[in-house]
Amino acid sequence: MSISGFISALPAIAVLAALIIVHELGHFMAARLQGIYANRFSIGFGPILWKYQGPETEYAIRAFPLGGFVGFPDDDPEENNIDPNDPNLLRNRPILDRAIVISAGVIANLIFAYLVLVLQVGTVGVLKAENPGVTIPRIVAEVSQVGPKAADLGFKPGDTISFDQTLDYVFNPQTSSADLIFKKTTNEPIQLPVERKKSDGKSELVRLSLPAGVGNDGLTIRLKPTPAIRYGLKPGDAILAANGQVFDRSIEEQATLRKIIQENPGTPIQLKIQRDEQVLSLVVTPEATPDGEGRIGTALAPNGKLERQRAAGFAVFSAAADEFQTIVNQTIDGFAQLISRFTSVADQVGGPVAIVAAGARITQSDAANLFYFAALISINLAVINILPLPALDGGHLAFLLIEGLRGKPLPTKIQDGVMQTGFMLLLGLGIFLIIRDTANLIPQ
């Protein structure tokens, strides 16, 4: 990584460090405020790089930056000169007290995320599109046939092309095919991004040019009709509503529309379209992908240029709450998709290196987006930790639930075995993601 790249990554690294500290402070303060002993506060795992011994607690930074932990002297009270029956040991506290300590990290991350969004909304503002709705900047379709002139320009059957408003199509329902056409004779060459499959099955992106002044004469590029083509969507259309869901100027509306399309393969979707000065109603039926999701064959984008909009007064809190709710819903939906479609989305899971790289790109493009980045990662950290998995907060809460139902805790050996196994699996996953994401950053 270059020096400039490292410098641009520093804000993202600082955000991650702050989120870990906030999470662990949640546990630590929930214990201390209840008078529960806490003898360790560590950022990271593994060998100690730096430590400070306070009157009651050892504060440390450790080698592996994959989280942190708050330690309690429950396992060795005598070593800490504490009576094993002391009511201020965590294990001797009622279930509710322990549940508060365990869940406090998640609560701290959620509160932190909301406060960051309040700060964002009240200072730099939230990105909004210039106009309501979601625009279709490009239609995407596969080439089924090319004429000699198009072949000389490099187009091949099987290519997937995407075209904007400089081009159009004519759909023939009798032959179930569409021909790419020019709206008018061009004065400048038209650049078309083309996705082409290689012999190894992977895809590459190439750019082909349609020369100026070609018009429609002798250029045959026939397309397989996607739902967008079959039902009459055009580049430049703005989708104002889908199945009664009206879209505003939020940049999250693209994700909302995409979800509606993905969840309705083979089911008609009623769209309200703005095309130039006209408002039209179209019914589009998404086709099913191999994964069983719906698609219509378009790109999606905000409707108009993006601009920041600030709130004032008490409106800051409601606007931040709306942003908070949107991020929470998207995060939960993302984890649900990871579970339901693990094989197709597992490669999208990123570790600390990928998160820092994403944060660095955000810093370079618009530093104000670091607010949203911090809130997003904080909420993701909260959702991950509340999952009922070993070594996570949710796993500890699951043991407390079992204890409450049984009237007594599970044997210590069972709990320790499950937690240690879970910790090693999570540590292994973290190391794997770091290695993979680091390798992906290296130029091929």
CORRAGI-V649430 format. One record per residue. N is the residue number from 1. RES is the residue in three letters. PSI is psi in radians with two decimals (none if undefined). Layout:
BEGIN
{{N,RES,PSI} {N,RES,PSI}}
END
This chain:
BEGIN
{{1,MET,2.36} {2,SER,2.90} {3,ILE,-0.74} {4,SER,-0.66} {5,GLY,-0.70} {6,PHE,-0.71} {7,ILE,-0.72} {8,SER,-0.40} {9,ALA,-0.29} {10,LEU,-0.77} {11,PRO,-0.69} {12,ALA,-0.69} {13,ILE,-0.74} {14,ALA,-0.68} {15,VAL,-0.82} {16,LEU,-0.77} {17,ALA,-0.73} {18,ALA,-0.69} {19,LEU,-0.67} {20,ILE,-0.75} {21,ILE,-0.75} {22,VAL,-0.78} {23,HIS,-0.85} {24,GLU,-0.56} {25,LEU,-0.57} {26,GLY,-0.87} {27,HIS,-0.82} {28,PHE,-0.83} {29,MET,-0.62} {30,ALA,-0.60} {31,ALA,-0.87} {32,ARG,-0.72} {33,LEU,-0.37} {34,GLN,0.05} {35,GLY,0.29} {36,ILE,2.39} {37,TYR,2.38} {38,ALA,1.98} {39,ASN,-0.07} {40,ARG,2.43} {41,PHE,1.86} {42,SER,2.42} {43,ILE,2.05} {44,GLY,3.06} {45,PHE,2.94} {46,GLY,-2.69} {47,PRO,2.53} {48,ILE,2.22} {49,LEU,-0.59} {50,TRP,2.51} {51,LYS,2.75} {52,TYR,2.22} {53,GLN,1.88} {54,GLY,-3.11} {55,PRO,-0.64} {56,GLU,-0.29} {57,THR,2.46} {58,GLU,2.16} {59,TYR,2.29} {60,ALA,2.65} {61,ILE,2.24} {62,ARG,3.02} {63,ALA,-0.64} {64,PHE,1.90} {65,PRO,1.05} {66,LEU,0.42} {67,GLY,-2.51} {68,GLY,-3.11} {69,PHE,2.70} {70,VAL,2.19} {71,GLY,2.54} {72,PHE,2.50} {73,PRO,0.51} {74,ASP,-0.60} {75,ASP,-0.40} {76,ASP,1.03} {77,PRO,-0.63} {78,GLU,-0.66} {79,GLU,-0.48} {80,ASN,0.27} {81,ASN,0.76} {82,ILE,2.34} {83,ASP,2.22} {84,PRO,-0.39} {85,ASN,0.17} {86,ASP,2.21} {87,PRO,-0.19} {88,ASN,0.03} {89,LEU,2.45} {90,LEU,-0.73} {91,ARG,-0.37} {92,ASN,-0.01} {93,ARG,2.73} {94,PRO,2.79} {95,ILE,-0.71} {96,LEU,-0.76} {97,ASP,-0.77} {98,ARG,-0.67} {99,ALA,-0.65} {100,ILE,-0.77} {101,VAL,-0.79} {102,ILE,-0.68} {103,SER,-0.16} {104,ALA,-0.52} {105,GLY,-0.78} {106,VAL,-0.79} {107,ILE,-0.71} {108,ALA,-0.73} {109,ASN,-0.67} {110,LEU,-0.77} {111,ILE,-0.76} {112,PHE,-0.77} {113,ALA,-0.78} {114,TYR,-0.75} {115,LEU,-0.64} {116,VAL,-0.73} {117,LEU,-0.63} {118,VAL,-0.79} {119,LEU,-0.73} {120,GLN,-0.87} {121,VAL,-0.63} {122,GLY,-0.26} {123,THR,-1.34} {124,VAL,-0.35} {125,GLY,3.06} {126,VAL,2.42} {127,LEU,2.25} {128,LYS,2.60} {129,ALA,2.74} {130,GLU,-0.62} {131,ASN,2.72} {132,PRO,2.68} {133,GLY,3.09} {134,VAL,2.19} {135,THR,2.73} {136,ILE,1.67} {137,PRO,-0.51} {138,ARG,2.59} {139,ILE,2.39} {140,VAL,2.26} {141,ALA,2.76} {142,GLU,2.42} {143,VAL,2.23} {144,SER,-0.45} {145,GLN,2.48} {146,VAL,2.54} {147,GLY,3.02} {148,PRO,-0.71} {149,LYS,-0.73} {150,ALA,-0.63} {151,ALA,-0.67} {152,ASP,-0.48} {153,LEU,-0.10} {154,GLY,0.00} {155,PHE,2.52} {156,LYS,2.58} {157,PRO,2.44} {158,GLY,-0.30} {159,ASP,2.57} {160,THR,2.07} {161,ILE,2.73} {162,SER,2.28} {163,PHE,2.58} {164,ASP,-2.72} {165,GLN,-0.16} {166,THR,-0.29} {167,LEU,2.91} {168,ASP,-3.06} {169,TYR,2.76} {170,VAL,2.12} {171,PHE,2.29} {172,ASN,1.82} {173,PRO,-0.43} {174,GLN,-0.73} {175,THR,-0.08} {176,SER,0.90} {177,SER,2.84} {178,ALA,2.44} {179,ASP,2.31} {180,LEU,2.33} {181,ILE,2.82} {182,PHE,2.44} {183,LYS,-0.57} {184,LYS,2.92} {185,THR,2.26} {186,THR,2.61} {187,ASN,-0.27} {188,GLU,2.59} {189,PRO,2.55} {190,ILE,2.15} {191,GLN,2.20} {192,LEU,2.12} {193,PRO,2.28} {194,VAL,2.20} {195,GLU,2.18} {196,ARG,2.31} {197,LYS,2.37} {198,LYS,3.07} {199,SER,-0.44} {200,ASP,0.09} {201,GLY,-0.25} {202,LYS,2.90} {203,SER,2.63} {204,GLU,2.66} {205,LEU,2.15} {206,VAL,2.77} {207,ARG,2.18} {208,LEU,2.62} {209,SER,2.38} {210,LEU,2.12} {211,PRO,2.73} {212,ALA,2.55} {213,GLY,0.18} {214,VAL,-0.69} {215,GLY,-2.51} {216,ASN,-0.07} {217,ASP,2.02} {218,GLY,0.09} {219,LEU,1.87} {220,THR,1.98} {221,ILE,1.82} {222,ARG,2.42} {223,LEU,2.58} {224,LYS,2.17} {225,PRO,2.09} {226,THR,2.96} {227,PRO,-0.64} {228,ALA,-0.74} {229,ILE,-0.77} {230,ARG,-0.62} {231,TYR,0.09} {232,GLY,0.32} {233,LEU,2.57} {234,LYS,2.65} {235,PRO,2.38} {236,GLY,-0.23} {237,ASP,2.53} {238,ALA,2.14} {239,ILE,1.99} {240,LEU,-0.47} {241,ALA,2.66} {242,ALA,2.11} {243,ASN,0.70} {244,GLY,-0.15} {245,GLN,1.91} {246,VAL,2.34} {247,PHE,2.34} {248,ASP,-2.63} {249,ARG,0.07} {250,SER,2.48} {251,ILE,-0.22} {252,GLU,-0.14} {253,GLU,-0.47} {254,GLN,-0.77} {255,ALA,-0.64} {256,THR,-0.81} {257,LEU,-0.73} {258,ARG,-0.69} {259,LYS,-0.73} {260,ILE,-0.76} {261,ILE,-0.81} {262,GLN,-0.58} {263,GLU,0.03} {264,ASN,0.88} {265,PRO,2.25} {266,GLY,0.07} {267,THR,2.23} {268,PRO,2.42} {269,ILE,2.22} {270,GLN,2.05} {271,LEU,2.46} {272,LYS,2.08} {273,ILE,2.40} {274,GLN,2.14} {275,ARG,1.88} {276,ASP,-2.04} {277,GLU,-0.01} {278,GLN,2.60} {279,VAL,2.09} {280,LEU,2.75} {281,SER,2.15} {282,LEU,2.55} {283,VAL,2.11} {284,VAL,2.30} {285,THR,1.91} {286,PRO,2.56} {287,GLU,2.73} {288,ALA,2.37} {289,THR,2.97} {290,PRO,-0.43} {291,ASP,-0.04} {292,GLY,0.12} {293,GLU,2.77} {294,GLY,2.60} {295,ARG,2.68} {296,ILE,-0.22} {297,GLY,0.80} {298,THR,2.75} {299,ALA,2.76} {300,LEU,2.51} {301,ALA,2.83} {302,PRO,2.67} {303,ASN,1.57} {304,GLY,3.08} {305,LYS,2.72} {306,LEU,2.47} {307,GLU,2.62} {308,ARG,2.41} {309,GLN,2.12} {310,ARG,2.64} {311,ALA,2.76} {312,ALA,2.69} {313,GLY,-2.53} {314,PHE,-0.27} {315,ALA,-0.37} {316,VAL,-0.72} {317,PHE,-0.68} {318,SER,-0.67} {319,ALA,-0.71} {320,ALA,-0.64} {321,ALA,-0.66} {322,ASP,-0.78} {323,GLU,-0.74} {324,PHE,-0.83} {325,GLN,-0.70} {326,THR,-0.79} {327,ILE,-0.73} {328,VAL,-0.81} {329,ASN,-0.75} {330,GLN,-0.65} {331,THR,-0.82} {332,ILE,-0.71} {333,ASP,-0.67} {334,GLY,-0.72} {335,PHE,-0.61} {336,ALA,-0.70} {337,GLN,-0.62} {338,LEU,-0.66} {339,ILE,-0.77} {340,SER,-0.49} {341,ARG,0.94} {342,PHE,-0.80} {343,THR,-0.54} {344,SER,-0.36} {345,VAL,-0.04} {346,ALA,-0.59} {347,ASP,-0.14} {348,GLN,-0.15} {349,VAL,2.26} {350,GLY,2.66} {351,GLY,-2.89} {352,PRO,-0.66} {353,VAL,-0.78} {354,ALA,-0.66} {355,ILE,-0.77} {356,VAL,-0.71} {357,ALA,-0.73} {358,ALA,-0.74} {359,GLY,-0.64} {360,ALA,-0.72} {361,ARG,-0.68} {362,ILE,-0.74} {363,THR,-0.73} {364,GLN,-0.61} {365,SER,-0.78} {366,ASP,1.81} {367,ALA,-0.44} {368,ALA,-0.40} {369,ASN,-0.14} {370,LEU,-0.49} {371,PHE,-0.90} {372,TYR,-0.70} {373,PHE,-0.79} {374,ALA,-0.76} {375,ALA,-0.74} {376,LEU,-0.85} {377,ILE,-0.64} {378,SER,-0.75} {379,ILE,-0.70} {380,ASN,-0.72} {381,LEU,-0.69} {382,ALA,-0.80} {383,VAL,-0.74} {384,ILE,-0.80} {385,ASN,-0.41} {386,ILE,-0.12} {387,LEU,2.45} {388,PRO,1.08} {389,LEU,2.57} {390,PRO,2.51} {391,ALA,-0.17} {392,LEU,2.89} {393,ASP,-0.68} {394,GLY,-0.57} {395,GLY,-0.73} {396,HIS,-0.70} {397,LEU,-0.60} {398,ALA,-0.70} {399,PHE,-0.65} {400,LEU,-0.66} {401,LEU,-0.76} {402,ILE,-0.72} {403,GLU,-0.72} {404,GLY,-0.65} {405,LEU,-0.63} {406,ARG,-0.43} {407,GLY,-0.02} {408,LYS,2.69} {409,PRO,2.78} {410,LEU,2.70} {411,PRO,2.49} {412,THR,-0.66} {413,LYS,-0.68} {414,ILE,-0.81} {415,GLN,-0.80} {416,ASP,-0.72} {417,GLY,-0.77} {418,VAL,-0.78} {419,MET,-0.72} {420,GLN,-0.69} {421,THR,-0.79} {422,GLY,-0.69} {423,PHE,-0.78} {424,MET,-0.67} {425,LEU,-0.77} {426,LEU,-0.68} {427,LEU,-0.76} {428,GLY,-0.74} {429,LEU,-0.73} {430,GLY,-0.77} {431,ILE,-0.73} {432,PHE,-0.78} {433,LEU,-0.65} {434,ILE,-0.80} {435,ILE,-0.80} {436,ARG,-0.81} {437,ASP,-0.61} {438,THR,-0.75} {439,ALA,-0.64} {440,ASN,-0.40} {441,LEU,-0.27} {442,ILE,2.20} {443,PRO,2.37} {444,GLN,none}}
END
